[in-house]
Amino acid sequence: MTPAHPQKWPVQVVRGGVDPQLLKDCRDLLAAAEESDGNPSISEQTLVTMRAGNSAGHTLLTLALYAPDEDSDPATGEDLAGFAVVVEEPDGSGILEIAVHPAYRNQGVADRLVGALKEARGFDGLKAWSHGNHEAAAELAARYGYAPVRELWKMRMTTADTDLPDAGLPDGVSIRTFVPGQDEEAWLAANKAAFAHHPEQGNLTRADLEARMAEDWFDPAGFFLAEDRDGRLLGYHWTKVHPRHGEHPAIGEVYVVGVAPEAQGMGLGRALTIAGIRHLRDSGLSAVMLYVDADNSAAVSLYRRLGFSRWDMDVMYGPAAAG
């Protein structure tokens, strides 16, 4: 029997990499949450960092709240009710993300974790993601003086209902698929140039790339590179497939599309996007989704023309004064 008093449960505070058992418990919790919500509760980059610990300039802080059995030692409780992760940059800024198991929601688990974070680190320099922008997250943010500072739209299209136009590659440009062991450095350079002002994507490292390539979902056949006649990488479209979760069917993703600065304005982003969507559709996926910043009007307009519509939204919260 589990007592419903999360404010009295002890919180484990882990600095640096998490041990295999805690990482497994976190992944099990995330799987249950995604099956319930249809959305991931934390970002992929945060999971990558949890596996790596303090590396590539990041400092990691994880807080885990286990629901103790009434008749056992709280420290050996079997159910992970929720966890919070802070990925901190060298300048002291950081991103907070929180996940709560569906069975323990609306009991004050997130509030307990935020209170423990306040004691362990404080909120200086922190912003926080709410994936799906749940009402409870908005209320918790407001209670601690946080307000929305960024919106990330999730857009979706149904492939069977969409007549995709021809890709229309620029003259002298061809598309091929990514070759592991050959294209990593060229891709990292192109990605850094394409996303020079992006807060997350532009800072990906070789370790970040290899961590993604090690995931079960990675498939080089869905990773498209656009080159000129001299073999220079001008752009890319990396697709992803999310497997079925409970009642939520498998869905494809326009994972990331990037175009080098010197190739922008040629229609290459549109051509690469269409090529990736065709691949996902031909793989048997009936729906495709993507993430895009709400204020990126050019990208939003392109995706709308291709048949995407807004489906959901993630919201980043920061101190109200900053908002």
Salt bridges, closest charged atoms under 4 A:
ASP28 OD2 - LYS24 NZ 2.76
GLU34 OE2 - HIS245 NE2 3.74
ASP37 OD1 - ARG105 NH1 2.90
GLU44 OE1 - ARG212 NE 3.20
GLU44 OE2 - LYS240 NZ 3.02
GLU88 OE2 - ARG121 NH2 2.57
GLU89 OE2 - HIS58 NE2 3.31
GLU97 OE1 - HIS131 NE2 2.52
ASP111 OD1 - ARG143 NH2 3.38
ASP183 OD2 - ARG176 NH1 2.88
GLU185 OE2 - ARG206 NH1 2.66
GLU200 OE2 - ARG150 NH1 3.16
GLU200 OE1 - HIS198 ND1 3.89
GLU210 OE2 - ARG206 NE 2.83
GLU215 OE1 - ARG27 NH2 3.96
GLU215 OE2 - ARG51 NH2 2.58
GLU227 OE2 - ARG176 NH2 2.83
ASP228 OD2 - ARG232 NE 2.59
GLU253 OE1 - HIS242 NE2 2.48
ASP282 OD1 - ARG281 NE 3.72
ASP293 OD1 - ARG150 NE 2.71
ASP293 OD2 - HIS198 NE2 3.91
ASP314 OD2 - HIS131 ND1 3.07
